[in-house]
Amino acid sequence: MFTIENLNGEYVGGVNLNSIDEKNGTFSIGVQVDRDHRGKGYGTRAINILLKYAFLELRLNKFNECTLEGNEPSAAMLRKVGCVQEGVRRKVIYTNGQYLDLLLFGLTKDEFMEKNTMK
Ligand SMILES: CC(C)(COP(=O)(O)OP(=O)(O)OC[C@H]1O[C@@H](n2cnc3c(N)ncnc32)[C@H](O)[C@@H]1OP(=O)(O)O)[C@@H](O)C(=O)NCCC(=O)NCCS
């Protein structure tokens, strides 16, 4: 788990690399930004830094992430870093009296390099 700080050194959230599968080169990233600091670009910046670390330093190959239907900030952030929606796992989370879908997102190393012109 890494801390996300603003330029004043204040804690604004956390980000972590998880579910690393070294054989297949896959991984996930969990990110959370405190409510008071959302919408200022911290989530996108943090996830981009960890993507760069995972693809270039750890030499992993595929980022997989999922988000609950209706979590627009999360889906927007994933799209913003270059992820594409790969599918929907239907009605797998029960919360607040209803079953919700999980939206599956992914990004390959090649796509990340292309987007960030690192080729
Ligand atoms: C998802 C989350 C990490 C985004 O962090 P953030 O720092 O607010 O995100 P950013 O400021 O980088 O915004 C990224 C994009 O999300 C979108 N966005 C941000 N807040 C939004 C909102 N309230 N509604 C809709 N879209 C929103 C914008 O399109 C934004 O792009 P833009 O700056 O070009 O407009 C944050 O909302 C959060 O911690 N949510 C709770 C935990 C969570 O859902 N984690 C993700 C699990 S995959």
The ligand as a Gaussian input file, in Angstrom:
#p B3LYP/6-31G(d) Opt

LIG

0 1
 C      -12.388000       6.372000      -8.152000
 C      -11.534000       7.412000      -7.426000
 C      -10.234000       6.743000      -6.939000
 C      -11.194000       8.538000      -8.402000
 O      -10.245000       9.404000      -7.777000
 P      -10.166000      10.963000      -8.169000
 O       -8.889000      11.490000      -7.644000
 O      -11.393000      11.653000      -7.745000
 O      -10.167000      10.850000      -9.768000
 P       -9.644000      11.970000     -10.793000
 O       -9.758000      13.323000     -10.172000
 O       -8.309000      11.531000     -11.282000
 O      -10.737000      11.875000     -11.942000
 C      -10.644000      10.942000     -13.008000
 C      -11.848000      11.082000     -13.886000
 O      -12.977000      10.572000     -13.164000
 C      -14.134000      11.339000     -13.521000
 N      -14.792000      11.761000     -12.295000
 C      -14.221000      12.229000     -11.166000
 N      -15.168000      12.458000     -10.259000
 C      -16.347000      12.134000     -10.847000
 C      -17.689000      12.139000     -10.409000
 N      -18.022000      12.531000      -9.161000
 N      -18.656000      11.707000     -11.272000
 C      -18.327000      11.300000     -12.518000
 N      -17.064000      11.259000     -12.977000
 C      -16.095000      11.686000     -12.141000
 C      -13.710000      12.461000     -14.406000
 O      -14.023000      12.114000     -15.746000
 C      -12.231000      12.510000     -14.259000
 O      -11.639000      12.866000     -15.449000
 P      -11.399000      14.429000     -15.767000
 O      -10.476000      14.944000     -14.720000
 O      -10.781000      14.416000     -17.126000
 O      -12.712000      15.110000     -15.724000
 C      -12.294000       8.043000      -6.219000
 O      -13.543000       8.499000      -6.670000
 C      -12.494000       7.065000      -5.067000
 O      -11.634000       6.941000      -4.173000
 N      -13.633000       6.345000      -5.055000
 C      -13.920000       5.354000      -4.019000
 C      -13.067000       4.097000      -4.159000
 C      -13.152000       3.507000      -5.557000
 O      -14.211000       3.421000      -6.160000
 N      -11.958000       3.081000      -6.066000
 C      -11.814000       2.541000      -7.423000
 C      -11.955000       1.067000      -7.447000
 S      -11.488000       0.460000      -9.079000

